[in-house]
Amino acid sequence: SSGWGFVSLTILRADPPVVDIVVRNPPVKALKGSQKQIIGSYWAGVLSKYFNRQLMSKNHSYSAEKDEFSCTITV
């Protein structure tokens, strides 16, 4: 872990890309304002490069009980 928590990626579909991301022990614990965008935007950038198309993060959620942030990266 490089300060980004423990990440698991699940590619649900390759074209168009749909990737579910779950981050255990994320660096951001809240879903207020721009904070929720930090992790999602980071992975949207990484996966945009991987799939060679512009992607964005959607469906952000955070479970305090599990200490997990999740989102979906897609077009």
N, C-alpha and C positions, 0 to 999 in steps of 0.2 A: 504494500500500500504506500502510495506516494502522497499521502494527505488527502486523497480523493475518496477514501473509503474502499470497501471491497466490492467490486463491480461484477455483475453478471449480465451478459448481453444475450438476448435470444432473437435471432433473425427469424421473423415469422414469414416474411415474403421478401424476395430479392428484387422483383420488378412489378410495380413500383416498390421501393424499399419500405419495409415496416419492421422496426426493431424495438423490442421491449428492453428497457434498462432498469435494473434494480441495484441500488447502491446501499450496502449495509454500512452503518457508522459513517454517514455522509458528513462533509465539512460544513454543510448548511443544514440547520435543523428546523428552519421555519419556512412557511410558504407565503411570506408577505412580500409585496412589491417585487423588486428585481431579484431578490434572493433566490426565488424558485427557478429563475432563468439560468442561474450560474451553471449548475451541473448539466441541465438539459442543453444549454447552448454549447457547452464544451463538447459534449458527445455528438451533437448535431454537426458541429464543425469537423470532428474526426470522421464521422460516418459519411458526411458529404464528400470528403476527399476519397474515402474508400469506394463509395458507389459512383463517384464522379458526377454527382448532381446535387443541387441545392436541397437540403433537408432542414426540417425544423422540429423542435420538441413540442409535444402536446401532452395533455392528460397528466399533468404533474400531481403527485400526491406524496404525502409524508405520513408515516405511521410512527408516532412517538413510542408506542408499545414495542414495536419490532426494531425501532431506530433504523427505518428503511425509507429511502427516497425512491420513487419510481416515476418513469415517464415513458412515452412512446416517441420514437424518432421516425418521421415519415415526410412525405412531400407536402 
